[in-house]
Amino acid sequence: MIWTLANLLRYSFTLYARKSNAGFIRERIGIAASADGEVWTELPYAITVLQQNSAGLWRLLLHGTLPGPGDQQLMKYIRFTLAGGDEESGDIELGHAFLEGSKF
């Protein structure tokens, strides 16, 4: 999925996953930013485990900020990528995306 937001500062994604370990999540999830929608820069993110629901799914928060003021002013696209095949369908679901940009 790709979103557009000028002057991107911060991002967070709420996920629901069958596993909560960071290795599993990082193996499957990519977050990247772009100034033009063509050349992408992978973004680092932190993973916070929030809770496990009655269905056994873990609610996780993936969050981060763009590295520096120059990068923030240039980036206007953010991409969320979920890798995996049909056999892994339902292992991870995106619940909510939050993007924050500056007006200037």
DRENDO-1510 file (C-alpha; in Angstrom, 1 decimal, always signed):
<recs>
REC; n; res; u; v; w
REC; 1; MET; +0.0; +0.0; +0.0 .
REC; 2; ILE; +1.2; +3.5; -0.8 .
REC; 3; TRP; +0.1; +6.8; +0.8 .
REC; 4; THR; +0.9; +10.3; -0.1 .
REC; 5; LEU; +1.7; +13.0; +2.5 .
REC; 6; ALA; +4.0; +15.9; +2.0 .
REC; 7; ASN; +6.7; +16.6; +4.6 .
REC; 8; LEU; +6.3; +13.2; +6.3 .
REC; 9; LEU; +7.6; +13.3; +9.8 .
REC; 10; ARG; +6.3; +10.2; +11.7 .
REC; 11; TYR; +4.5; +7.0; +10.9 .
REC; 12; SER; +2.9; +4.2; +12.8 .
REC; 13; PHE; +1.0; +1.0; +11.8 .
REC; 14; THR; -1.2; -1.1; +14.1 .
REC; 15; LEU; -1.0; -4.8; +13.1 .
REC; 16; TYR; -2.7; -8.0; +14.2 .
REC; 17; ALA; -0.4; -11.0; +14.0 .
REC; 18; ARG; -0.3; -14.7; +15.0 .
REC; 19; LYS; +3.3; -14.2; +16.3 .
REC; 20; SER; +4.7; -11.3; +18.2 .
REC; 21; ASN; +8.5; -11.9; +17.8 .
REC; 22; ALA; +10.4; -9.1; +16.0 .
REC; 23; GLY; +12.2; -11.5; +13.7 .
REC; 24; PHE; +9.0; -12.8; +12.2 .
REC; 25; ILE; +7.6; -9.2; +11.8 .
REC; 26; ARG; +10.7; -7.7; +10.2 .
REC; 27; GLU; +10.9; -10.7; +7.8 .
REC; 28; ARG; +7.4; -9.9; +6.6 .
REC; 29; ILE; +7.0; -6.1; +6.9 .
REC; 30; GLY; +8.8; -3.4; +4.9 .
REC; 31; ILE; +8.3; +0.3; +5.3 .
REC; 32; ALA; +9.8; +2.7; +2.8 .
REC; 33; ALA; +9.6; +6.4; +1.8 .
REC; 34; SER; +10.1; +8.2; -1.5 .
REC; 35; ALA; +10.2; +11.7; -2.8 .
REC; 36; ASP; +9.0; +10.8; -6.3 .
REC; 37; GLY; +7.3; +7.4; -6.0 .
REC; 38; GLU; +10.0; +5.7; -8.0 .
REC; 39; VAL; +13.1; +5.5; -5.8 .
REC; 40; TRP; +12.4; +4.1; -2.3 .
REC; 41; THR; +14.4; +4.3; +0.9 .
REC; 42; GLU; +13.8; +1.6; +3.5 .
REC; 43; LEU; +12.8; +3.1; +6.9 .
REC; 44; PRO; +13.7; +1.7; +10.3 .
REC; 45; TYR; +10.9; +1.0; +12.7 .
REC; 46; ALA; +10.4; +0.0; +16.3 .
REC; 47; ILE; +8.0; -2.7; +17.3 .
REC; 48; THR; +5.9; -2.4; +20.4 .
REC; 49; VAL; +3.8; -5.4; +21.5 .
REC; 50; LEU; +0.5; -4.1; +22.9 .
REC; 51; GLN; -1.7; -7.1; +23.8 .
REC; 52; GLN; -3.0; -10.4; +22.7 .
REC; 53; ASN; -6.8; -10.6; +22.0 .
REC; 54; SER; -9.2; -13.5; +22.7 .
REC; 55; ALA; -8.7; -14.9; +19.2 .
REC; 56; GLY; -5.0; -15.3; +20.0 .
REC; 57; LEU; -3.8; -12.5; +17.7 .
REC; 58; TRP; -1.2; -10.0; +18.9 .
REC; 59; ARG; -1.8; -6.3; +18.5 .
REC; 60; LEU; +1.5; -4.7; +17.6 .
REC; 61; LEU; +2.5; -1.1; +16.9 .
REC; 62; LEU; +5.2; -0.5; +14.3 .
REC; 63; HIS; +6.5; +3.1; +14.5 .
REC; 64; GLY; +9.3; +5.4; +13.4 .
REC; 65; THR; +10.4; +8.8; +12.2 .
REC; 66; LEU; +12.2; +10.0; +9.2 .
REC; 67; PRO; +15.9; +10.3; +9.8 .
REC; 68; GLY; +16.5; +14.1; +9.4 .
REC; 69; PRO; +14.9; +17.4; +8.5 .
REC; 70; GLY; +16.2; +17.3; +4.9 .
REC; 71; ASP; +14.7; +13.9; +4.4 .
REC; 72; GLN; +11.4; +14.9; +6.0 .
REC; 73; GLN; +10.9; +17.8; +3.6 .
REC; 74; LEU; +11.6; +15.6; +0.5 .
REC; 75; MET; +9.5; +12.6; +1.3 .
REC; 76; LYS; +5.9; +12.6; +0.2 .
REC; 77; TYR; +5.2; +8.9; -0.3 .
REC; 78; ILE; +5.2; +6.1; +2.2 .
REC; 79; ARG; +4.9; +2.4; +1.3 .
REC; 80; PHE; +3.8; -0.5; +3.6 .
REC; 81; THR; +4.7; -3.9; +2.2 .
REC; 82; LEU; +3.6; -7.2; +3.5 .
REC; 83; ALA; +5.5; -10.2; +2.1 .
REC; 84; GLY; +4.4; -13.8; +2.1 .
REC; 85; GLY; +2.5; -16.4; +0.2 .
REC; 86; ASP; -1.0; -17.8; +0.2 .
REC; 87; GLU; +0.0; -20.4; +2.9 .
REC; 88; GLU; +0.7; -17.4; +5.2 .
REC; 89; SER; -2.6; -15.6; +4.5 .
REC; 90; GLY; -4.0; -14.1; +7.7 .
REC; 91; ASP; -0.7; -14.4; +9.7 .
REC; 92; ILE; -0.5; -10.6; +9.7 .
REC; 93; GLU; -3.3; -8.0; +9.1 .
REC; 94; LEU; -3.0; -4.2; +9.0 .
REC; 95; GLY; -5.5; -2.6; +11.4 .
REC; 96; HIS; -4.6; +1.1; +11.2 .
REC; 97; ALA; -2.1; +3.5; +9.6 .
REC; 98; PHE; -1.2; +6.9; +11.1 .
REC; 99; LEU; +0.9; +9.3; +9.2 .
REC; 100; GLU; +2.1; +12.7; +10.4 .
REC; 101; GLY; +3.5; +15.5; +8.3 .
REC; 102; SER; +4.4; +19.2; +8.8 .
REC; 103; LYS; +2.7; +22.1; +7.1 .
REC; 104; PHE; +6.0; +23.8; +6.3 .
</recs>
